Amino acid sequence: MLKAMKAIIVYESIHHGNTEKVARAIAEALGADLKKASKVEAKELTKYDLIGFGSGIYYGRHHKNIFDLLKHLPYQKGRKVFIFSTSGIRKLPLINNFNKPLEKKLKEKGFEIAGIFDCRGWDTYPFIVKPFGGVSKGRPNSKDIEDAKEFAERVKKHFFEKQL
Ligand SMILES: Cc1cc2nc3c(=O)[nH]c(=O)nc-3n(C[C@H](O)[C@H](O)[C@H](O)COP(=O)(O)O)c2cc1C
């Protein structure tokens, strides 16, 4: 018999709440708990089968609170995890793959990465773009949210296939 999946989404969303919209959609699709990284204790995470870490991208990487939380986690030995983010600028694999630092840290901790999702998020941070309404205005949009839900379904499928 397949074991039920206990999942949690751990996120930070400090700029416009962009990533929170994505986090809520993924949590709903997975039936997962949802918590900010600053409000989670590392030891709490060990009771989950699947953990999703996500945030906006700030200076080329995920939010510091996620990295700080990981520092307090023991070695995870194959525990399933996925990553998500929103960013002002599109990811360019060889130039600005902003998932790399978090991916590396998770692998060092023994996690198995079951998927990565990123989409654009409204960005008014660079003062030069602010008077023009910022970049990636209107994102994440309804298509991004649908894509996030589809991503969650693929992660769920991956999780149960690995159990068979
Ligand atoms: C301090 C700061 C630094 C940022 N650095 C980057 C960056 O390096 N690359 C990028 O594409 N977007 C960058 N952004 C834009 C955010 O990643 C984008 O707006 C994201 O959707 C914010 O998510 P949030 O609303 O969930 O915080 C930055 C935004 C802020 C406020």
The ligand as an ORCA input file, in Angstrom:
! r2SCAN-3c Opt
* xyz 0 1
  C      16.867     43.291     -2.727
  C      16.407     42.630     -4.004
  C      17.327     41.980     -4.823
  C      16.890     41.362     -6.016
  N      17.806     40.680     -6.789
  C      17.391     40.058     -7.918
  C      18.311     39.320     -8.732
  O      19.484     39.181     -8.414
  N      17.851     38.734     -9.876
  C      16.532     38.848    -10.268
  O      16.177     38.311    -11.315
  N      15.629     39.512     -9.501
  C      16.026     40.121     -8.349
  N      15.114     40.785     -7.557
  C      13.681     40.741     -7.942
  C      12.925     39.647     -7.188
  O      13.559     38.400     -7.316
  C      11.487     39.510     -7.713
  O      10.800     40.722     -7.642
  C      10.746     38.428     -6.925
  O       9.551     38.101     -7.584
  C      10.453     38.887     -5.504
  O       9.703     37.909     -4.867
  P       8.842     38.234     -3.550
  O       7.802     39.263     -3.923
  O       8.254     36.919     -3.223
  O       9.806     38.713     -2.525
  C      15.523     41.416     -6.391
  C      14.606     42.093     -5.548
  C      15.031     42.689     -4.372
  C      14.024     43.387     -3.484
*
